[in-house]
């Protein structure tokens, strides 16, 4: 499980622990699971999947530290 927080300029969109998250990176989609290596990534327009929930985003930034994934998005 990884603790995911998704925020936009409108505030907190999602905060929960999930098995994995799939993100639309600039170089292609990628998946993040619990205790992933530290990572900072720029997100492109696409579908952000957090567990079984989907959010359509225009752009964003994601970073992973330890067992935490924080995502800032523009929706």
C-alpha positions as CSV (number, residue, x, y, z in Angstrom):
1,X,0.0,0.0,0.0
2,X,1.1,3.6,-0.7
3,X,-0.3,6.7,0.9
4,X,-1.5,9.0,-1.9
5,X,-2.4,12.7,-1.7
6,X,-3.8,14.5,-4.7
7,X,-4.1,18.3,-4.6
8,X,-5.2,21.0,-7.1
9,X,-5.5,24.7,-6.9
10,X,-9.0,24.1,-5.6
11,X,-7.7,22.1,-2.6
12,X,-7.5,18.5,-1.6
13,X,-9.0,16.1,-4.1
14,X,-8.0,12.7,-2.7
15,X,-6.2,11.2,0.2
16,X,-6.1,7.5,0.7
17,X,-3.9,4.4,0.9
18,X,-4.0,2.2,-2.2
19,X,-2.1,-0.7,-3.7
20,X,-0.8,1.4,-6.6
21,X,-1.3,4.5,-8.7
22,X,-0.9,4.9,-12.4
23,X,0.2,8.3,-13.7
24,X,0.4,10.0,-17.1
25,X,4.0,11.0,-17.3
26,X,5.5,13.2,-20.0
27,X,7.4,10.2,-21.3
28,X,4.5,7.8,-21.0
29,X,2.3,6.3,-18.3
30,X,4.0,4.8,-15.2
31,X,2.9,3.0,-12.0
32,X,3.9,3.6,-8.4
33,X,3.5,1.1,-5.6
34,X,4.4,1.0,-2.0
35,X,8.0,1.9,-1.1
36,X,8.9,2.9,-4.6
37,X,12.3,4.5,-5.2
38,X,12.4,8.3,-4.6
39,X,11.0,10.0,-7.7
40,X,10.0,13.4,-9.0
41,X,8.0,13.4,-12.3
42,X,6.2,15.9,-14.5
43,X,2.7,14.8,-15.5
44,X,1.1,15.3,-18.9
45,X,-2.6,15.5,-19.9
46,X,-4.3,12.2,-19.3
47,X,-5.9,9.9,-16.8
48,X,-4.6,9.6,-13.2
49,X,-5.6,6.3,-11.6
50,X,-5.4,6.1,-7.8
51,X,-6.6,2.6,-6.9
52,X,-9.9,2.3,-8.7
53,X,-10.5,6.0,-8.9
54,X,-9.8,8.0,-12.1
55,X,-9.1,11.7,-12.4
56,X,-8.7,13.5,-15.7
57,X,-5.8,16.0,-15.5
58,X,-4.2,18.6,-17.7
59,X,-0.8,18.6,-16.1
60,X,0.9,18.1,-12.8
61,X,3.9,17.1,-10.7
62,X,4.4,14.0,-8.6
63,X,6.9,13.0,-6.1
64,X,7.5,9.8,-4.1
65,X,9.4,9.7,-0.8
66,X,9.3,6.5,1.3
67,X,5.7,5.2,1.3
68,X,4.1,8.5,0.2
69,X,3.0,9.8,-3.2
70,X,2.1,13.4,-3.4
71,X,0.6,14.7,-6.6
72,X,-0.2,18.3,-7.6
73,X,-2.5,18.6,-10.6
74,X,-4.2,21.1,-12.8
75,X,-7.7,19.7,-13.7
